[in-house]
């Protein structure tokens, strides 16, 4: 069975960013983002793919290496966060009331 790739721990990501570039808010502003954009992207995974890719680029790694397979596929495309709401099977007519779904 294949093991999941969990990526780097959030605190390790923060530590490496601070070590190389200084405070997270200064990095965000230098990139032309809101001052808490990097902190928000790290505390709310999957909300800002753009900022997550910037973080990976700053660390000279791929988004998959940094954030793992919970947020990115191995080809660095983001994992979809929307639910598939299509029914998986047809409702049998015997379970319908007067021909309409109950």
N, C-alpha and C positions, 0 to 999 in steps of 0.2 A: 504494500500500500504506500502510495507516495505521501511524503510529509509535506505539510503546509509551510510556506515561507512567510514568516511573521514580520519580517522587516526589522528595522531598528527600533529600539525603545524610544519613546518620546523624549525622555530626559537626556538620552544620549544625543539625539538630534539637536536639542537645545544647547547642550554643552559644546558640541562641535561648532555650531553656528556662532555661539558667543566667543569661543576660543579664536576663531578665524576672523570674525567681523565686528565683534562688540555686542552691545545690547540688541535684543530682538526688535525693539521699537525703532532703533536707528537704522537697522537693516531694511525694515519695511518702508520707512520714509525715503531711504536712498533708492529703493526700487520704484518709487512713485506710488506707493500704496498707502492705505490708512495705517496709522502708527501701530495698531494692534492686529494687523492682517496676518502676520506669521504666527503669533500666539493663538489667534482664533482658528487658523487652519490646523494647528497641531492639537488643539483641545476639542475640535469638532471635525473628526476625520470625514472626508468625502464631500464636504460642503464646497470647497474651493479647489478644484482640480488645477486651475491656473497657478495658484500660490503653492500648491504641493509640488508642481513641476519646477517652479522657481527654486524652492527649497532643495530639491534633488540636484538641480543644476549648480547651485552654490556649493553643495557638498561633493560635486563632481562624481555623482552616482546616478543611476537610473531611478525613476520613481518606484519601480518594482523592488529594487534593492533597499530603498529607504522605507517605504510604507508597506511592503509585503503584498501578498495575494488577496488580502481583504479589501484593498483599495485599488490595486492595479493588476492587470493580467501580466504575464511574463513578457508580452510584446509592448508593454508600457501604455496600453489603452486602459482607460478607467473602467472599473467594474460598475455596471449599471445599478443605480439605487432605486429604480422604480419597480413596483410590483407588477407582475404579469397577471392581469385580471381576467384573462380569457377563461371561460369554463373548460375544464379538462374533458368533460363528457356531456352528452346530451341527457336532459332530464326525461326519464320515461313518462309516456303519456298517462300511465296509471297514477302517477304522483302529482299530476296537474289538476287544478280545480277548474272545471268548465273550459278546458283547453288552454288556460293561461297558467303561467307559473305561479305557484303559491307564494 
